[in-house]
Amino acid sequence: LVQHSRRGSPRQRRLSRAASVSTSVRSAKVFSVNFFACAEGAKYERFLPMYAFFALQSNRNSAAELVVPNSTLFLKRHERALTVVKQLHGRRSVWVREYRVPRHRGVMPNTRRFLEVPEIAAEYVYMGDIDILITESVLSAGRLQQMRHNAPYSNILRKNTRRLTGVILVRAREFYTRELKRAQVALLAGGNATGNDE
């Protein structure tokens, strides 16, 4: 996801290997779940390795796609933690990349995950809060049942509102359509992406 030169110091080469960074996100393997997690700033980015560890520990054949503003700095700070996750779950279990959609004025950091399109091939994509540790499979019978009602996602309404929560499981192919991608662009162009989460 982030290109790192083969040359450079031994530490730079270790960093490159530590987080399974590569020049291409597309891999032959299709995971069951891509835990798509975005964060901005050291205060929030520090949760990402632990979030990935718990998500992968409880969900087989899954990967974590971690999106940050500066992947080089993130890898430098979290090399040891990401190496442990990789040792436990495979060298392609964690991917680190930078945001593809530039930061727009008025867009809250926790809303940016809904304006990005995941790049790791998976049947499902799970977007959740990075400070909540996942201790069970996200592919529960209840979530999958909810998707059988003509919706490519599983979510619930916030109490006493008509708004969905920021935690969502989607069937990737059916959710990330051309229409959605066009809507994301239009939303940013119109300056209407100023809400929180959903």
Protein Blocks (a to p, Z undefined) as FASTA:
>chain_A
ZZcdfbdcfklmmmmmmnopafbfbdfbdcfbdcddddedjklmmmmmmmmmmmmmmogh
iacddddfblmlmmmmmmmmmmmmmmmnojklpccdddfbdcdehiafklmmmmpccfbd
cfbdcdddfkbccfbdfkbfklmmmmmnopabdcdddehiabdcfbdcddfklmmgfklm
mmmmmmmmnopambghZZ
